[in-house]
Structure formats: C-alpha cells, structure tokens
Amino acid sequence: MPAHHNLEAYLDAYIKAAGIGDDGRSPLFRSARGRSGLLTERPVHRVDAYQMIRRRASDARLKARIGCHSFRATGITAYFDNGGTLETAQLMAAHDEITLDEVERIAI
C-alpha cells in the first residue's frame, strides 16, 4: 500500500531526527534506553507501543479507550468521510495493493 504524502513527510522527519537514515536493515521504530531518549538497536515491543499510546491519551484527558487499532479505525472513517468505498476500505484494512489516489483520500 502506498504511503500518504503526510505520512511520508512525517517518516522522513523522524528518520532524520532519530539519525537512523543509514541503517537500512535495522528496526524503524526502536526502543529507548530508559528515559535517556537514546535509541537502541532493538525494535519497540508492541506492549510498549500500546502503553505509550495509553499514556498520551491519559495526558490528553481522553475518556475513550485508545489503542493501536484506534488509528486504523480513524483512518478508515476519514477515508469514508472523503468519498471512499467499502470495497477499497476492505483492501486497505487487509494491506492489499491500492492506488495512491485512494490513500490520499484519508485526510484528518
């Protein structure tokens, strides 16, 4: 599935800020060493990613339970709000090949 132009820009900025542009085979999202902010060579564990999302939702005083799949649901909803079709949404959810034009409908 192609990347939305906003996602591409965010990933490029993250890769540059993290200083991992030359590490083509290492994990994109890495764990940090304690609270030092220094990245390790290890990938972020799914439980740690979930806990980060929950902390930020709590800090934002969101009452709803937010998790990793909340972003998926939000993206699909935004896609429908911008004229997307059920058939293409199903392909997106399955990570099948779709056109960049369809991905670009996701605007939040």
Backbone as CSV, one residue per row, in Angstrom:
resi,resn,N_x,N_y,N_z,CA_x,CA_y,CA_z,C_x,C_y,C_z
1,MET,0.844,-1.161,0.000,0.000,0.000,0.000,0.898,1.234,0.000
2,PRO,0.632,2.185,-0.861,1.467,3.393,-0.892,1.257,4.233,0.364
3,ALA,2.227,5.055,0.672,2.153,5.922,1.851,1.533,7.264,1.482
4,HIS,0.636,7.732,2.326,0.045,9.070,2.192,1.187,10.082,2.232
5,HIS,1.069,11.174,1.490,2.166,12.146,1.433,2.493,12.713,2.817
6,ASN,1.485,12.877,3.681,1.764,13.360,5.042,2.567,12.330,5.831
7,LEU,2.201,11.072,5.710,2.934,10.014,6.409,4.371,9.958,5.919
8,GLU,4.558,10.076,4.634,5.909,10.059,4.068,6.760,11.189,4.649
9,ALA,6.181,12.381,4.759,6.914,13.524,5.317,7.227,13.308,6.798
10,TYR,6.265,12.773,7.555,6.492,12.513,8.982,7.581,11.460,9.179
11,LEU,7.544,10.411,8.376,8.572,9.362,8.493,9.950,9.895,8.129
12,ASP,10.021,10.691,7.079,11.313,11.284,6.701,11.865,12.147,7.828
13,ALA,10.998,12.948,8.450,11.435,13.806,9.555,11.877,12.970,10.751
14,TYR,11.150,11.913,11.051,11.505,11.024,12.165,12.854,10.356,11.918
15,ILE,13.038,9.823,10.727,14.292,9.140,10.388,15.467,10.097,10.508
16,LYS,15.284,11.328,10.058,16.351,12.325,10.158,16.628,12.676,11.624
17,ALA,15.574,12.964,12.390,15.743,13.343,13.800,16.344,12.207,14.622
18,ALA,15.972,10.969,14.298,16.482,9.812,15.036,17.897,9.447,14.611
19,GLY,18.342,9.988,13.483,19.688,9.695,12.998,19.866,8.266,12.532
20,ILE,18.805,7.688,11.966,18.872,6.285,11.550,18.771,6.111,10.032
21,GLY,19.009,7.166,9.294,18.879,7.123,7.846,19.813,6.149,7.150
22,ASP,20.962,5.883,7.733,21.925,4.967,7.109,21.750,3.526,7.558
23,ASP,20.781,3.258,8.427,20.568,1.920,8.978,19.421,1.217,8.251
24,GLY,19.639,0.859,7.016,18.585,0.306,6.174,17.971,-0.991,6.628
25,ARG,18.666,-1.776,7.444,18.121,-3.073,7.838,17.720,-3.155,9.313
26,SER,17.868,-2.078,10.034,17.506,-2.107,11.452,16.055,-1.663,11.620
27,PRO,15.477,-1.869,12.800,14.066,-1.501,13.009,13.832,-0.002,12.818
28,LEU,12.698,0.324,12.248,12.334,1.721,12.065,11.990,2.359,13.415
29,PHE,11.154,1.694,14.178,10.768,2.202,15.493,11.507,1.401,16.548
30,ARG,12.403,2.076,17.241,13.305,1.420,18.181,12.960,1.768,19.617
31,SER,13.340,0.871,20.493,13.143,1.156,21.914,14.194,2.163,22.363
32,ALA,13.873,2.858,23.447,14.805,3.834,24.015,15.447,3.230,25.264
33,ARG,16.628,3.691,25.575,17.345,3.247,26.767,16.821,4.035,27.962
34,GLY,15.944,3.392,28.745,15.352,4.060,29.900,14.652,5.341,29.493
35,ARG,14.855,6.381,30.255,14.273,7.690,29.925,15.315,8.616,29.324
36,SER,16.406,8.031,28.844,17.505,8.830,28.299,17.165,9.443,26.947
37,GLY,16.225,8.837,26.223,15.911,9.301,24.883,16.842,8.730,23.821
38,LEU,17.865,7.979,24.262,18.794,7.360,23.312,18.176,6.082,22.767
39,LEU,18.212,5.942,21.449,17.631,4.768,20.816,18.584,3.590,20.849
40,THR,18.006,2.401,20.994,18.782,1.166,20.945,18.641,0.567,19.552
41,GLU,19.208,-0.599,19.343,19.055,-1.321,18.073,17.844,-2.250,18.111
42,ARG,17.160,-2.304,19.244,16.017,-3.206,19.402,14.717,-2.528,18.978
43,PRO,13.795,-3.281,18.373,12.513,-2.687,17.990,11.656,-2.390,19.223
44,VAL,10.752,-1.432,19.085,9.783,-1.166,20.141,8.862,-2.375,20.227
45,HIS,8.666,-2.871,21.428,7.760,-4.009,21.632,6.327,-3.515,21.535
46,ARG,5.434,-4.354,21.050,4.035,-3.952,20.854,3.382,-3.493,22.155
47,VAL,3.737,-4.111,23.268,3.177,-3.702,24.560,3.659,-2.297,24.923
48,ASP,4.929,-2.001,24.643,5.452,-0.659,24.914,4.762,0.385,24.046
49,ALA,4.506,0.060,22.783,3.796,0.992,21.896,2.396,1.260,22.436
50,TYR,1.723,0.206,22.867,0.378,0.362,23.432,0.423,1.240,24.679
51,GLN,1.382,1.018,25.550,1.495,1.811,26.777,1.787,3.280,26.470
52,MET,2.596,3.552,25.450,2.866,4.934,25.059,1.582,5.627,24.598
53,ILE,0.796,4.928,23.810,-0.464,5.486,23.319,-1.402,5.762,24.491
54,ARG,-1.502,4.818,25.414,-2.377,4.974,26.575,-1.942,6.163,27.449
55,ARG,-0.615,6.332,27.649,-0.123,7.460,28.451,-0.486,8.786,27.799
56,ARG,-0.294,8.861,26.498,-0.592,10.115,25.809,-2.092,10.400,25.799
57,ALA,-2.907,9.368,25.661,-4.362,9.557,25.729,-4.767,10.030,27.122
58,SER,-4.147,9.480,28.153,-4.423,9.898,29.523,-3.983,11.345,29.744
59,ASP,-2.805,11.692,29.247,-2.313,13.067,29.371,-3.257,14.056,28.679
60,ALA,-3.883,13.610,27.594,-4.821,14.460,26.856,-6.225,14.422,27.467
61,ARG,-6.361,13.669,28.551,-7.635,13.527,29.278,-8.749,12.956,28.403
62,LEU,-8.389,12.037,27.509,-9.390,11.369,26.680,-10.070,10.293,27.513
63,LYS,-11.375,10.269,27.460,-12.135,9.287,28.242,-12.217,7.932,27.537
64,ALA,-12.248,7.945,26.216,-12.367,6.703,25.447,-11.083,5.884,25.563
65,ARG,-11.243,4.567,25.485,-10.068,3.697,25.486,-9.424,3.783,24.105
66,ILE,-8.194,4.222,24.077,-7.455,4.407,22.831,-6.369,3.346,22.769
67,GLY,-6.215,2.738,21.613,-5.167,1.751,21.397,-4.682,1.834,19.966
68,CYS,-3.812,0.919,19.604,-3.221,0.926,18.267,-4.276,0.847,17.161
69,HIS,-5.314,0.035,17.361,-6.329,-0.106,16.324,-7.252,1.111,16.235
70,SER,-7.185,2.008,17.207,-7.971,3.241,17.121,-7.534,4.056,15.914
71,PHE,-6.237,4.039,15.618,-5.718,4.781,14.468,-6.219,4.168,13.165
72,ARG,-6.286,2.862,13.131,-6.794,2.158,11.950,-8.249,2.547,11.713
73,ALA,-9.054,2.503,12.768,-10.472,2.849,12.649,-10.651,4.314,12.236
74,THR,-9.847,5.195,12.805,-9.927,6.612,12.462,-9.578,6.834,10.995
75,GLY,-8.539,6.160,10.509,-8.145,6.289,9.108,-9.225,5.815,8.155
76,ILE,-9.843,4.677,8.478,-10.908,4.142,7.624,-12.116,5.084,7.644
77,THR,-12.446,5.611,8.823,-13.561,6.560,8.922,-13.288,7.814,8.105
78,ALA,-12.071,8.350,8.200,-11.704,9.534,7.409,-11.778,9.220,5.918
79,TYR,-11.392,8.013,5.538,-11.471,7.594,4.144,-12.927,7.620,3.665
80,PHE,-13.842,7.051,4.460,-15.268,7.075,4.103,-15.801,8.499,4.035
81,ASP,-15.399,9.335,5.002,-15.863,10.730,5.027,-15.445,11.501,3.782
82,ASN,-14.420,11.031,3.112,-13.913,11.717,1.919,-14.241,10.957,0.643
83,GLY,-15.331,10.172,0.677,-15.836,9.533,-0.536,-15.279,8.160,-0.840
84,GLY,-14.598,7.543,0.089,-14.050,6.210,-0.137,-15.133,5.147,-0.191
85,THR,-14.811,4.033,-0.820,-15.777,2.938,-0.963,-15.463,1.814,0.017
86,LEU,-16.496,1.048,0.334,-16.342,-0.081,1.247,-15.351,-1.101,0.686
87,GLU,-15.431,-1.370,-0.597,-14.551,-2.364,-1.218,-13.075,-1.973,-1.069
88,THR,-12.775,-0.715,-1.319,-11.388,-0.252,-1.207,-10.959,-0.195,0.255
89,ALA,-11.872,0.180,1.153,-11.543,0.185,2.586,-11.166,-1.214,3.046
90,GLN,-11.856,-2.220,2.549,-11.528,-3.604,2.899,-10.138,-3.974,2.389
91,LEU,-9.786,-3.509,1.205,-8.446,-3.770,0.668,-7.386,-3.077,1.524
92,MET,-7.672,-1.841,1.942,-6.739,-1.115,2.812,-6.533,-1.872,4.119
93,ALA,-7.636,-2.301,4.718,-7.570,-2.989,6.005,-6.767,-4.279,5.906
94,ALA,-6.772,-4.889,4.727,-6.021,-6.126,4.514,-4.604,-5.856,4.013
95,HIS,-4.235,-4.566,3.898,-2.917,-4.150,3.402,-2.660,-4.618,1.982
96,ASP,-3.738,-4.687,1.181,-3.609,-5.062,-0.224,-3.198,-3.850,-1.045
97,GLU,-2.884,-4.096,-2.295,-2.466,-3.023,-3.196,-3.657,-2.159,-3.580
98,ILE,-3.488,-0.859,-3.399,-4.475,0.121,-3.834,-3.714,1.293,-4.426
99,THR,-4.425,2.206,-5.040,-3.747,3.337,-5.673,-3.453,4.439,-4.654
100,LEU,-2.467,5.243,-4.977,-2.119,6.381,-4.129,-3.287,7.359,-4.029
101,ASP,-4.060,7.504,-5.105,-5.222,8.399,-5.080,-6.198,7.997,-3.984
102,GLU,-6.402,6.699,-3.790,-7.309,6.230,-2.737,-6.717,6.513,-1.359
103,VAL,-5.428,6.315,-1.192,-4.767,6.600,0.090,-4.870,8.077,0.418
104,GLU,-4.726,8.918,-0.590,-4.769,10.364,-0.377,-6.143,10.863,0.060
105,ARG,-7.173,10.032,-0.042,-8.496,10.417,0.463,-8.516,10.498,1.982
106,ILE,-7.573,9.845,2.620,-7.507,9.851,4.086,-6.936,11.182,4.511
107,ALA,-7.796,12.067,4.953,-7.368,13.401,5.373,-7.993,13.705,6.723
108,ILE,-7.155,13.941,7.680,-7.632,14.217,9.032,-7.232,15.629,9.408
